[in-house]
């Protein structure tokens, strides 16, 4: 997009939307944001720990900006590693935990044993860390925790609800890792992938106090009708080992800084849109709800712009972030971004001069190989010409296959950051 002007045709519209997404991701990369939050070096050791899809890029940025000795390890998703000199990168499974993640979590705990008040722990946390830093409480197996995790992912539960349950089945999350670091100083640097940027929800808050309770975890299970293994049910009902709460003296020397947020990403995209003479309408970075329902609301706003130039005149672009959910009832492929975009495409019925993109900023929509998808006024017609029904694919939670059929998947590979969903809908003059 070398020439900054309003997109004039389909090719330029697609390029414009992809450029907005790239700008959003770039704004959230650790090499741009991490250095300003680094603490001073301590008298004693500096131990680095952490987990998340952005953990390797955070570790790399830390090494590039740290003067003095460093040691430690972080856990990231398979194929998300990067070369580092002092901090060990371990890869494990996401979104469903595996044995490699459990072993790595045990090693993280071991690495912070015996620290003193003179030591510093720098904890690097980003989205995905909850699954990657998986250490079930005694009496619950990894397979049992995996079963609960899978059920939560399919249930349509919000991320804060899922993490409430995860924390109460974990020996390391919900502030428990910070307790293990005591009495060392703990500085946690976070990339937020949760609506509202709540540190206790990001990766299930391993180094921050946990305001949630066993009772709330049981309420989530009941709300979504999740069948629990007997051992998990018994553990949640016993509620003996509550997570450390706000005011716990063992967490008094802990501090946290959010280095990248969904809002940063939306602002970067909005700036680029203005440079192209396109008015940005930022709906917010905390959009939640079922993907299909959120899509219908966005479609209503689009139609208001098309018909009445409200809330902004064309050309404009609707931008939104947050984390939608998908209640899985079919057996197709696709994440929440693809599901959002397929419902939006159906709702708009090919209205002219509207192009849309929905992608996850970590480069992975759900558990597929695409970051998301792109939609155009002719998407339904091109699909129909191939014998592909949008409504049938939506009913089967099979948005990936729909967009694959019309060659409109967006594949970026791992971005090594994660500030949640990014949606952009471009409305041009007819």
Secondary structure, 3 states (H helix, E strand, C coil): CCCCCCCCCHHHHHHHHHHHHHHHHHHCCHHHHCHHHCCCCCCCCEEEEEECCCHHHHHHHHHHHCCCCCEEEEEEECCCCCCCCCCEEEEECCCCCCHHHHHHHHHHHHHCCCCCCCCEEEEEECCCHHHHCCCECCCCCHHHHHHHHHHHHHHCCCHHHHHHHHHCCECCCCCHHHHHHCCCEEEEEEECCCCCCCCCCHHHCCCCCCCCCHHHHHHHHHHCCCCCCHHHHHHHHHCCCCCCCCCCHHHCCEEEEEEECHHHHHHHHHHHHHHCCCEEEEEEEEEEEEHHHHHHHHHHHHHHHHHHCCCCCCCEEEEEEEEEECCCCCCCCCCHHHHHHHHHHHHHCCCCCEEEEEEECCCCCCCCCCCEEEECCCHHHHHHHCCCCHHHHHHCCCHHHHHHHCCCEECCCCCCCCCCEEEEEEECCC
